[in-house]
C-alpha cells in the first residue's frame, strides 16, 4: 500500500493547467521553493509543510505560503487517498488573501468535483 501523498494539478475544462502555468512564469527561485514544498508534502505528508500552510477560515481551502521578496500562495484542498488538489496560485501583494483568488479556487474546486 502506498502511504505517500500526491499533489494533483487542477486542469480546466479546456485543458489548461493554471497552477503549473503560474509556476512556469515566476522567478526560478520561487518556482524551486514551491516545488520543493510540494515534494516534501508528497514524500512526508502535510505535516512536513505545516509551517508553510494555513487554513482559509470558512472555506475548505488551505494555502501554501511561499515567502520572500516574491511572496506567492497556492490554494489547495485535501482529499481522501492522501491527495491534495492544487487549484490556484497567485502572487501575494496584500496581508489578506484577496476574495477574487478565493472565489477562483472555489469555482475550480466545484468544477473539479463535478468532473467537468
N, C-alpha and C positions, 0 to 999 in steps of 0.2 A: 504493500500500500504506500502511495506517495504522500509524504507529510509536508511537502513543500507548498508554499503559496504560489499563485500565478497572477501576474498582472496582465489584464486584458485591456487592450485599447478599444474604446467605443468607436465603431465605424458608422458613419452617417448612412441614411438610405441610399444616397448617391455614390457611396463607396469611398468617401473621404475619411481620413484618419486625423481629426483635428488636434489631438494631443501630440501625436508624433510630428505632425507638420509644424506645430508651435515649437517643439523641442529642436527641430531641424533649423529653425530660424534664429534661435537665441545664440548668445556667445558660447563658444565651445566650453568654456569653464562652467557655465551654468548648466549646460546640457550634461556634462560629466557629473556634476553634483546630483542632478535629478536622476540620471540613470544609475548612479551608484546607490542612491537611496532605494530605488525600485529593485535593484539587485539584492540589497540587504533584506528587503521585505520578502522577496521570493526565496532567498536562502534560509532566513532565520525567523520569518514571521513578522507580524505587525509590531510586536513588542520591540524589535530591533530598531525601529524608527520612531518610537513613541515620542521622543523629544522633538521630532520634526513634524508631528501631526497634531491636529486639533479638530474636534468635532464641531460642526456648524450647528449651533443651537436651533431647534425647531425644524430641522431637516434630517433626512437620512444620510446627508453628505458629511464627509471628512475632507480635510485639506492637508496636503503635504506642503510644508513650508520650506522653500529653498531661500536661504538668507544671503546677504551680501549686497554689493552695490546694485546688482540687477535682480532684486528680490522678485520671486515668482511663486505661484501657487499652482498645484494640481489638485483638482477636486475629484473625489472618487467615492464609491460605495463598496462595502464589503458584501460578499455573497457566501452562500454555503459552498462547501467543497474548497475552502481556502482560496478563494479568488477575490481579487479587487478589480473593479472596472474603472478605468481612468476615463473620466467623462469630459473634463475641460481643463485647460491650462491658460494662465494669463500672467502678465507682468503685474507686480504688486506696486501700486503707486500711493495708496492711502492706508490708514490704520485698519479700517473696516473693509471686509470683503464686499465689493460692490454688488448690489442687488441684481444687476443685469448678468453678472457672472454666475451667481447662484441660480438665477432663472434659466440660463443656458444649460447648466449642468442638470437641473431638474427636468428640463424638456428632453434632453438627451437620455436621461435615465428612463423616462416614460417611453421613449421610442425603443430603447434597448429592451425594456421589459415586455413591450408588446411585440417584439421580434420584427419590427419594420425597419 
